[in-house]
């Protein structure tokens, strides 16, 4: 009867362990997955510089590229870049995007210097937009099949179109991959700087509050302090 009652009990000692075991395993699994998915922010740029220096370098380089792009834009004549022709409307759209990013880049440089999180976040989102646009452009250029024709001269292609164009496409794809890796690292650096500002801002008020409480709290006779007994 006791053996039968063990299975008819709503949740005895054994059944309680069996009932609660799957939930605990699922909860532990979710916490492990969340810990694995969470990305840890970096504390340095290139392993030897501060995040402030890294963000300022990224902003300066990006600002130079943006100004150069705006300077070469024409609203009348199409322009050809590496065998790809950009119509005036495409140049205007690209110039508008670069013009939009100019104050964002300057604001990010100032925000990194004075530790303003919002300006770093806006620049992070702008860099993500640049990453997507560059990815679309690179994909269009690669799948259009004009890489070899726009870079290699026809005389060289006659020596062996398969080998020459294959090597050219591989070389081009390698440097495109390097470009996106560097751009992704720049985005990660800006995000790490924003996370560092957020983390320090969350701790600073608590530290200031504790310091003020230590100064204002009256010391009772016989109370132990770090300087001795009051």
C-alpha atoms as an extended CHARMM CRD file, in Angstrom:
* protein
*
       230  EXT
         1         1  UNK       CA              0.0000000000        0.0000000000        0.0000000000  PROA      1               0.0000000000
         2         2  UNK       CA              2.8750000000        2.3190000000        0.7770000000  PROA      2               0.0000000000
         3         3  UNK       CA              4.3770000000        1.6370000000       -2.6830000000  PROA      3               0.0000000000
         4         4  UNK       CA              0.9980000000        2.3470000000       -4.2730000000  PROA      4               0.0000000000
         5         5  UNK       CA              0.5550000000        5.5150000000       -2.2480000000  PROA      5               0.0000000000
         6         6  UNK       CA              3.8760000000        6.8330000000       -3.5140000000  PROA      6               0.0000000000
         7         7  UNK       CA              2.4940000000        7.0660000000       -7.0500000000  PROA      7               0.0000000000
         8         8  UNK       CA             -0.9720000000        8.2790000000       -5.9930000000  PROA      8               0.0000000000
         9         9  UNK       CA              0.4120000000       11.0670000000       -3.8220000000  PROA      9               0.0000000000
        10        10  UNK       CA              0.0390000000       14.5020000000       -5.5140000000  PROA      10              0.0000000000
        11        11  UNK       CA              3.6920000000       15.3880000000       -5.0620000000  PROA      11              0.0000000000
        12        12  UNK       CA              5.6370000000       13.4970000000       -2.4320000000  PROA      12              0.0000000000
        13        13  UNK       CA              9.3200000000       13.6750000000       -1.7110000000  PROA      13              0.0000000000
        14        14  UNK       CA             10.2550000000       11.7780000000       -4.8700000000  PROA      14              0.0000000000
        15        15  UNK       CA              7.5910000000       13.2470000000       -7.1260000000  PROA      15              0.0000000000
        16        16  UNK       CA              8.3830000000       16.7700000000       -5.8870000000  PROA      16              0.0000000000
        17        17  UNK       CA             11.9600000000       16.3710000000       -7.0240000000  PROA      17              0.0000000000
        18        18  UNK       CA             10.8060000000       14.9470000000      -10.3450000000  PROA      18              0.0000000000
        19        19  UNK       CA              8.2060000000       17.7000000000      -10.8510000000  PROA      19              0.0000000000
        20        20  UNK       CA             10.6050000000       20.5350000000      -10.1180000000  PROA      20              0.0000000000
        21        21  UNK       CA             13.6120000000       19.1040000000      -11.9990000000  PROA      21              0.0000000000
        22        22  UNK       CA             12.6410000000       20.0410000000      -15.6140000000  PROA      22              0.0000000000
        23        23  UNK       CA             11.8140000000       23.6360000000      -14.6480000000  PROA      23              0.0000000000
        24        24  UNK       CA             15.1460000000       24.0480000000      -12.8980000000  PROA      24              0.0000000000
        25        25  UNK       CA             16.9940000000       22.6010000000      -15.8460000000  PROA      25              0.0000000000
        26        26  UNK       CA             15.1640000000       24.8990000000      -18.2630000000  PROA      26              0.0000000000
        27        27  UNK       CA             15.8870000000       27.9170000000      -16.0740000000  PROA      27              0.0000000000
        28        28  UNK       CA             19.5600000000       27.0260000000      -15.8020000000  PROA      28              0.0000000000
        29        29  UNK       CA             19.7170000000       26.4730000000      -19.5530000000  PROA      29              0.0000000000
        30        30  UNK       CA             18.1480000000       29.8670000000      -20.2620000000  PROA      30              0.0000000000
        31        31  UNK       CA             20.6010000000       31.5890000000      -17.9330000000  PROA      31              0.0000000000
        32        32  UNK       CA             23.5270000000       29.8040000000      -19.6060000000  PROA      32              0.0000000000
        33        33  UNK       CA             22.3200000000       30.8000000000      -23.0780000000  PROA      33              0.0000000000
        34        34  UNK       CA             21.8130000000       34.4090000000      -21.9580000000  PROA      34              0.0000000000
        35        35  UNK       CA             25.3360000000       34.4820000000      -20.5270000000  PROA      35              0.0000000000
        36        36  UNK       CA             26.7510000000       33.0910000000      -23.7770000000  PROA      36              0.0000000000
        37        37  UNK       CA             24.7910000000       35.5220000000      -25.9880000000  PROA      37              0.0000000000
        38        38  UNK       CA             25.7020000000       38.6060000000      -23.9570000000  PROA      38              0.0000000000
        39        39  UNK       CA             28.6520000000       40.4290000000      -25.4920000000  PROA      39              0.0000000000
        40        40  UNK       CA             31.2440000000       41.8520000000      -23.1460000000  PROA      40              0.0000000000
        41        41  UNK       CA             32.2690000000       45.4340000000      -23.8530000000  PROA      41              0.0000000000
        42        42  UNK       CA             35.9250000000       46.1490000000      -24.4840000000  PROA      42              0.0000000000
        43        43  UNK       CA             37.9720000000       48.4150000000      -22.2310000000  PROA      43              0.0000000000
        44        44  UNK       CA             40.6940000000       49.2520000000      -24.7840000000  PROA      44              0.0000000000
        45        45  UNK       CA             41.0790000000       50.0990000000      -28.4460000000  PROA      45              0.0000000000
        46        46  UNK       CA             43.3980000000       47.7880000000      -30.4050000000  PROA      46              0.0000000000
        47        47  UNK       CA             44.6280000000       46.3880000000      -27.1090000000  PROA      47              0.0000000000
        48        48  UNK       CA             46.8840000000       49.3580000000      -26.3030000000  PROA      48              0.0000000000
        49        49  UNK       CA             44.8360000000       52.5880000000      -26.4500000000  PROA      49              0.0000000000
        50        50  UNK       CA             41.9370000000       53.9350000000      -24.4490000000  PROA      50              0.0000000000
        51        51  UNK       CA             38.4050000000       53.9150000000      -25.7860000000  PROA      51              0.0000000000
        52        52  UNK       CA             38.4450000000       57.7150000000      -25.8170000000  PROA      52              0.0000000000
        53        53  UNK       CA             41.4090000000       57.7380000000      -28.1830000000  PROA      53              0.0000000000
        54        54  UNK       CA             39.8110000000       55.0280000000      -30.2980000000  PROA      54              0.0000000000
        55        55  UNK       CA             36.5000000000       56.8540000000      -30.6840000000  PROA      55              0.0000000000
        56        56  UNK       CA             38.2660000000       60.1290000000      -31.5160000000  PROA      56              0.0000000000
        57        57  UNK       CA             40.3420000000       58.3380000000      -34.1740000000  PROA      57              0.0000000000
        58        58  UNK       CA             37.2280000000       56.7100000000      -35.6590000000  PROA      58              0.0000000000
        59        59  UNK       CA             35.3680000000       60.0290000000      -35.7280000000  PROA      59              0.0000000000
        60        60  UNK       CA             38.2880000000       61.8540000000      -37.3690000000  PROA      60              0.0000000000
        61        61  UNK       CA             38.6890000000       59.1820000000      -40.0570000000  PROA      61              0.0000000000
        62        62  UNK       CA             34.9410000000       58.9940000000      -40.6950000000  PROA      62              0.0000000000
        63        63  UNK       CA             34.6670000000       62.7750000000      -40.8960000000  PROA      63              0.0000000000
        64        64  UNK       CA             37.4280000000       62.9340000000      -43.5270000000  PROA      64              0.0000000000
        65        65  UNK       CA             35.6860000000       60.2640000000      -45.6100000000  PROA      65              0.0000000000
        66        66  UNK       CA             32.3460000000       62.0420000000      -45.2940000000  PROA      66              0.0000000000
        67        67  UNK       CA             33.7190000000       65.4330000000      -46.3350000000  PROA      67              0.0000000000
        68        68  UNK       CA             35.5740000000       63.8790000000      -49.2770000000  PROA      68              0.0000000000
        69        69  UNK       CA             32.4130000000       62.1240000000      -50.4300000000  PROA      69              0.0000000000
        70        70  UNK       CA             30.3940000000       65.3330000000      -50.2870000000  PROA      70              0.0000000000
        71        71  UNK       CA             33.1100000000       67.2280000000      -52.1730000000  PROA      71              0.0000000000
        72        72  UNK       CA             33.0360000000       64.8260000000      -55.1640000000  PROA      72              0.0000000000
        73        73  UNK       CA             29.2490000000       64.6620000000      -55.5310000000  PROA      73              0.0000000000
        74        74  UNK       CA             27.6630000000       66.0260000000      -58.7130000000  PROA      74              0.0000000000
        75        75  UNK       CA             23.9450000000       66.5910000000      -59.1960000000  PROA      75              0.0000000000
        76        76  UNK       CA             24.3240000000       66.9080000000      -62.9940000000  PROA      76              0.0000000000
        77        77  UNK       CA             26.8810000000       64.4220000000      -64.3030000000  PROA      77              0.0000000000
        78        78  UNK       CA             27.1600000000       60.7070000000      -63.4700000000  PROA      78              0.0000000000
        79        79  UNK       CA             30.3890000000       59.5330000000      -61.8970000000  PROA      79              0.0000000000
        80        80  UNK       CA             32.1770000000       56.2060000000      -62.3850000000  PROA      80              0.0000000000
        81        81  UNK       CA             33.9140000000       54.4720000000      -59.4680000000  PROA      81              0.0000000000
        82        82  UNK       CA             35.7450000000       51.1790000000      -60.1120000000  PROA      82              0.0000000000
        83        83  UNK       CA             33.6140000000       50.4530000000      -63.1480000000  PROA      83              0.0000000000
        84        84  UNK       CA             30.3180000000       51.2630000000      -61.4200000000  PROA      84              0.0000000000
        85        85  UNK       CA             28.3890000000       54.3080000000      -62.6540000000  PROA      85              0.0000000000
        86        86  UNK       CA             26.5060000000       56.3940000000      -60.1020000000  PROA      86              0.0000000000
        87        87  UNK       CA             23.6530000000       58.4710000000      -61.4350000000  PROA      87              0.0000000000
        88        88  UNK       CA             23.1040000000       62.0130000000      -60.0900000000  PROA      88              0.0000000000
        89        89  UNK       CA             20.1760000000       60.9360000000      -57.9150000000  PROA      89              0.0000000000
        90        90  UNK       CA             22.3220000000       58.2110000000      -56.3250000000  PROA      90              0.0000000000
        91        91  UNK       CA             25.0570000000       60.7280000000      -55.6050000000  PROA      91              0.0000000000
        92        92  UNK       CA             22.5440000000       63.1250000000      -54.0570000000  PROA      92              0.0000000000
        93        93  UNK       CA             21.1560000000       60.3550000000      -51.8230000000  PROA      93              0.0000000000
        94        94  UNK       CA             24.6700000000       59.3900000000      -50.7650000000  PROA      94              0.0000000000
        95        95  UNK       CA             25.5520000000       63.0310000000      -50.1190000000  PROA      95              0.0000000000
        96        96  UNK       CA             22.4110000000       63.5040000000      -48.0280000000  PROA      96              0.0000000000
        97        97  UNK       CA             23.3510000000       60.4850000000      -45.9210000000  PROA      97              0.0000000000
        98        98  UNK       CA             26.8840000000       61.8220000000      -45.4350000000  PROA      98              0.0000000000
        99        99  UNK       CA             25.5530000000       65.3020000000      -44.6540000000  PROA      99              0.0000000000
       100       100  UNK       CA             23.2400000000       63.7980000000      -42.0510000000  PROA      100             0.0000000000
       101       101  UNK       CA             26.1700000000       61.9970000000      -40.4730000000  PROA      101             0.0000000000
       102       102  UNK       CA             28.4670000000       65.0270000000      -40.2260000000  PROA      102             0.0000000000
       103       103  UNK       CA             26.8890000000       66.5260000000      -37.0520000000  PROA      103             0.0000000000
       104       104  UNK       CA             26.4510000000       63.0160000000      -35.6340000000  PROA      104             0.0000000000
       105       105  UNK       CA             30.1690000000       62.3010000000      -36.0500000000  PROA      105             0.0000000000
       106       106  UNK       CA             31.1640000000       65.6410000000      -34.4940000000  PROA      106             0.0000000000
       107       107  UNK       CA             28.7120000000       65.0550000000      -31.6500000000  PROA      107             0.0000000000
       108       108  UNK       CA             30.1440000000       61.6030000000      -31.0260000000  PROA      108             0.0000000000
       109       109  UNK       CA             33.6560000000       63.0380000000      -30.7280000000  PROA      109             0.0000000000
       110       110  UNK       CA             32.4150000000       65.5960000000      -28.2080000000  PROA      110             0.0000000000
       111       111  UNK       CA             30.3170000000       62.9690000000      -26.4390000000  PROA      111             0.0000000000
       112       112  UNK       CA             33.3180000000       60.6910000000      -26.0180000000  PROA      112             0.0000000000
       113       113  UNK       CA             35.3390000000       63.5760000000      -24.5860000000  PROA      113             0.0000000000
       114       114  UNK       CA             32.6700000000       64.7540000000      -22.1230000000  PROA      114             0.0000000000
       115       115  UNK       CA             31.1540000000       61.2750000000      -21.5500000000  PROA      115             0.0000000000
       116       116  UNK       CA             27.7160000000       61.9090000000      -23.0650000000  PROA      116             0.0000000000
       117       117  UNK       CA             26.0650000000       58.5620000000      -23.6660000000  PROA      117             0.0000000000
       118       118  UNK       CA             23.2330000000       59.6960000000      -25.9570000000  PROA      118             0.0000000000
       119       119  UNK       CA             25.5710000000       61.0940000000      -28.5980000000  PROA      119             0.0000000000
       120       120  UNK       CA             27.6190000000       57.8920000000      -28.6350000000  PROA      120             0.0000000000
       121       121  UNK       CA             24.4570000000       55.8190000000      -28.9990000000  PROA      121             0.0000000000
       122       122  UNK       CA             23.2670000000       57.8970000000      -31.9560000000  PROA      122             0.0000000000
       123       123  UNK       CA             26.6420000000       57.5080000000      -33.6450000000  PROA      123             0.0000000000
       124       124  UNK       CA             26.5260000000       53.7570000000      -32.9920000000  PROA      124             0.0000000000
       125       125  UNK       CA             23.1610000000       53.5030000000      -34.7840000000  PROA      125             0.0000000000
       126       126  UNK       CA             24.4700000000       55.6490000000      -37.6400000000  PROA      126             0.0000000000
       127       127  UNK       CA             27.4780000000       53.3520000000      -38.0500000000  PROA      127             0.0000000000
       128       128  UNK       CA             25.1420000000       50.3610000000      -38.1600000000  PROA      128             0.0000000000
       129       129  UNK       CA             23.2460000000       52.0800000000      -40.9750000000  PROA      129             0.0000000000
       130       130  UNK       CA             26.5140000000       52.6950000000      -42.8160000000  PROA      130             0.0000000000
       131       131  UNK       CA             27.4140000000       49.0310000000      -42.3850000000  PROA      131             0.0000000000
       132       132  UNK       CA             24.1330000000       47.9130000000      -43.9710000000  PROA      132             0.0000000000
       133       133  UNK       CA             24.4370000000       50.3610000000      -46.8850000000  PROA      133             0.0000000000
       134       134  UNK       CA             28.0510000000       49.3690000000      -47.5670000000  PROA      134             0.0000000000
       135       135  UNK       CA             27.0540000000       45.7130000000      -47.4170000000  PROA      135             0.0000000000
       136       136  UNK       CA             24.3260000000       46.2660000000      -50.0160000000  PROA      136             0.0000000000
       137       137  UNK       CA             26.6970000000       48.1550000000      -52.2710000000  PROA      137             0.0000000000
       138       138  UNK       CA             29.4360000000       45.5210000000      -51.9960000000  PROA      138             0.0000000000
       139       139  UNK       CA             26.9640000000       42.7150000000      -52.6230000000  PROA      139             0.0000000000
       140       140  UNK       CA             25.5760000000       44.4690000000      -55.6900000000  PROA      140             0.0000000000
       141       141  UNK       CA             29.0660000000       45.0470000000      -57.0170000000  PROA      141             0.0000000000
       142       142  UNK       CA             30.2020000000       41.4650000000      -56.4130000000  PROA      142             0.0000000000
       143       143  UNK       CA             27.1510000000       39.7570000000      -57.8940000000  PROA      143             0.0000000000
       144       144  UNK       CA             27.0050000000       42.0600000000      -60.9060000000  PROA      144             0.0000000000
       145       145  UNK       CA             30.0430000000       40.3090000000      -62.3510000000  PROA      145             0.0000000000
       146       146  UNK       CA             31.8240000000       43.5280000000      -63.3220000000  PROA      146             0.0000000000
       147       147  UNK       CA             34.7660000000       43.2650000000      -60.9260000000  PROA      147             0.0000000000
       148       148  UNK       CA             37.1580000000       41.7240000000      -63.4210000000  PROA      148             0.0000000000
       149       149  UNK       CA             36.0050000000       43.8460000000      -66.3400000000  PROA      149             0.0000000000
       150       150  UNK       CA             36.3690000000       47.0810000000      -64.4030000000  PROA      150             0.0000000000
       151       151  UNK       CA             39.7930000000       46.3650000000      -62.8720000000  PROA      151             0.0000000000
       152       152  UNK       CA             41.6720000000       44.1430000000      -65.3420000000  PROA      152             0.0000000000
       153       153  UNK       CA             42.5470000000       45.3930000000      -68.8130000000  PROA      153             0.0000000000
       154       154  UNK       CA             41.1770000000       43.3900000000      -71.7890000000  PROA      154             0.0000000000
       155       155  UNK       CA             44.7190000000       42.5760000000      -72.9580000000  PROA      155             0.0000000000
       156       156  UNK       CA             45.4560000000       40.8360000000      -69.6630000000  PROA      156             0.0000000000
       157       157  UNK       CA             42.1390000000       38.9800000000      -69.7060000000  PROA      157             0.0000000000
       158       158  UNK       CA             43.0350000000       37.3950000000      -73.0350000000  PROA      158             0.0000000000
       159       159  UNK       CA             45.9350000000       35.5780000000      -71.3450000000  PROA      159             0.0000000000
       160       160  UNK       CA             43.4330000000       33.4740000000      -69.4300000000  PROA      160             0.0000000000
       161       161  UNK       CA             40.1030000000       34.9450000000      -68.4290000000  PROA      161             0.0000000000
       162       162  UNK       CA             39.2090000000       32.1520000000      -65.9920000000  PROA      162             0.0000000000
       163       163  UNK       CA             42.4270000000       32.3340000000      -63.9960000000  PROA      163             0.0000000000
       164       164  UNK       CA             42.8500000000       36.1150000000      -64.1090000000  PROA      164             0.0000000000
       165       165  UNK       CA             39.2410000000       36.9160000000      -63.2350000000  PROA      165             0.0000000000
       166       166  UNK       CA             39.1400000000       34.2180000000      -60.5450000000  PROA      166             0.0000000000
       167       167  UNK       CA             42.2160000000       35.6280000000      -58.8480000000  PROA      167             0.0000000000
       168       168  UNK       CA             40.8400000000       39.1640000000      -59.1790000000  PROA      168             0.0000000000
       169       169  UNK       CA             37.4760000000       38.2430000000      -57.6340000000  PROA      169             0.0000000000
       170       170  UNK       CA             39.1970000000       36.4000000000      -54.7760000000  PROA      170             0.0000000000
       171       171  UNK       CA             41.5370000000       39.3170000000      -54.1060000000  PROA      171             0.0000000000
       172       172  UNK       CA             38.6590000000       41.7920000000      -54.1890000000  PROA      172             0.0000000000
       173       173  UNK       CA             36.4730000000       39.6960000000      -51.8740000000  PROA      173             0.0000000000
       174       174  UNK       CA             39.3570000000       39.3560000000      -49.4210000000  PROA      174             0.0000000000
       175       175  UNK       CA             39.7700000000       43.1160000000      -49.0900000000  PROA      175             0.0000000000
       176       176  UNK       CA             36.0200000000       43.6220000000      -48.8980000000  PROA      176             0.0000000000
       177       177  UNK       CA             35.9770000000       41.1550000000      -46.0090000000  PROA      177             0.0000000000
       178       178  UNK       CA             38.8560000000       43.0220000000      -44.3350000000  PROA      178             0.0000000000
       179       179  UNK       CA             36.9510000000       46.2930000000      -44.7420000000  PROA      179             0.0000000000
       180       180  UNK       CA             33.8220000000       44.9470000000      -43.0700000000  PROA      180             0.0000000000
       181       181  UNK       CA             35.8270000000       43.3670000000      -40.2520000000  PROA      181             0.0000000000
       182       182  UNK       CA             37.4840000000       46.7260000000      -39.5450000000  PROA      182             0.0000000000
       183       183  UNK       CA             34.1540000000       48.5510000000      -39.7940000000  PROA      183             0.0000000000
       184       184  UNK       CA             32.5730000000       46.0270000000      -37.4380000000  PROA      184             0.0000000000
       185       185  UNK       CA             35.3910000000       46.5440000000      -34.9550000000  PROA      185             0.0000000000
       186       186  UNK       CA             34.8770000000       50.3170000000      -35.1430000000  PROA      186             0.0000000000
       187       187  UNK       CA             31.1870000000       49.8130000000      -34.3890000000  PROA      187             0.0000000000
       188       188  UNK       CA             32.0710000000       47.5450000000      -31.4670000000  PROA      188             0.0000000000
       189       189  UNK       CA             34.4920000000       50.1880000000      -30.1230000000  PROA      189             0.0000000000
       190       190  UNK       CA             31.8460000000       52.9310000000      -30.2050000000  PROA      190             0.0000000000
       191       191  UNK       CA             29.3510000000       50.6150000000      -28.5100000000  PROA      191             0.0000000000
       192       192  UNK       CA             31.9310000000       49.7270000000      -25.8290000000  PROA      192             0.0000000000
       193       193  UNK       CA             32.5530000000       53.4240000000      -25.1710000000  PROA      193             0.0000000000
       194       194  UNK       CA             28.8090000000       54.0090000000      -24.7300000000  PROA      194             0.0000000000
       195       195  UNK       CA             28.5810000000       51.0240000000      -22.3710000000  PROA      195             0.0000000000
       196       196  UNK       CA             31.5110000000       52.3250000000      -20.3430000000  PROA      196             0.0000000000
       197       197  UNK       CA             29.8380000000       55.7180000000      -19.9560000000  PROA      197             0.0000000000
       198       198  UNK       CA             26.5940000000       54.0270000000      -18.9090000000  PROA      198             0.0000000000
       199       199  UNK       CA             28.3810000000       51.8370000000      -16.3650000000  PROA      199             0.0000000000
       200       200  UNK       CA             30.3350000000       54.6990000000      -14.7910000000  PROA      200             0.0000000000
       201       201  UNK       CA             27.2770000000       56.9490000000      -14.6470000000  PROA      201             0.0000000000
       202       202  UNK       CA             25.3580000000       54.2390000000      -12.8040000000  PROA      202             0.0000000000
       203       203  UNK       CA             28.1020000000       53.8720000000      -10.1880000000  PROA      203             0.0000000000
       204       204  UNK       CA             29.0820000000       57.5230000000       -9.7030000000  PROA      204             0.0000000000
       205       205  UNK       CA             25.8510000000       58.7040000000       -7.9580000000  PROA      205             0.0000000000
       206       206  UNK       CA             26.0450000000       55.7630000000       -5.5330000000  PROA      206             0.0000000000
       207       207  UNK       CA             29.6860000000       56.4950000000       -4.7220000000  PROA      207             0.0000000000
       208       208  UNK       CA             28.9310000000       60.1880000000       -4.2100000000  PROA      208             0.0000000000
       209       209  UNK       CA             25.9570000000       59.3360000000       -2.0010000000  PROA      209             0.0000000000
       210       210  UNK       CA             28.0550000000       57.0380000000        0.1790000000  PROA      210             0.0000000000
       211       211  UNK       CA             30.7950000000       59.6590000000        0.4670000000  PROA      211             0.0000000000
       212       212  UNK       CA             28.2930000000       62.3200000000        1.5460000000  PROA      212             0.0000000000
       213       213  UNK       CA             26.7260000000       59.9610000000        4.0830000000  PROA      213             0.0000000000
       214       214  UNK       CA             30.1230000000       59.2520000000        5.6060000000  PROA      214             0.0000000000
       215       215  UNK       CA             30.8170000000       62.9570000000        5.9640000000  PROA      215             0.0000000000
       216       216  UNK       CA             27.4230000000       63.8570000000        7.4160000000  PROA      216             0.0000000000
       217       217  UNK       CA             26.8710000000       60.8130000000        9.6250000000  PROA      217             0.0000000000
       218       218  UNK       CA             27.6400000000       61.6490000000       13.2820000000  PROA      218             0.0000000000
       219       219  UNK       CA             30.2950000000       59.5210000000       14.9340000000  PROA      219             0.0000000000
       220       220  UNK       CA             29.0850000000       58.1300000000       18.2700000000  PROA      220             0.0000000000
       221       221  UNK       CA             31.5180000000       57.7500000000       21.1680000000  PROA      221             0.0000000000
       222       222  UNK       CA             33.2630000000       54.4390000000       20.9560000000  PROA      222             0.0000000000
       223       223  UNK       CA             32.2530000000       53.8800000000       17.3420000000  PROA      223             0.0000000000
       224       224  UNK       CA             34.9340000000       52.2090000000       15.2760000000  PROA      224             0.0000000000
       225       225  UNK       CA             36.1130000000       54.0330000000       12.1500000000  PROA      225             0.0000000000
       226       226  UNK       CA             38.9130000000       53.3450000000        9.7250000000  PROA      226             0.0000000000
       227       227  UNK       CA             40.9990000000       56.0020000000       11.5430000000  PROA      227             0.0000000000
       228       228  UNK       CA             40.4400000000       54.4840000000       14.9790000000  PROA      228             0.0000000000
       229       229  UNK       CA             37.8990000000       54.7060000000       17.7920000000  PROA      229             0.0000000000
       230       230  UNK       CA             35.8800000000       57.9460000000       18.0010000000  PROA      230             0.0000000000
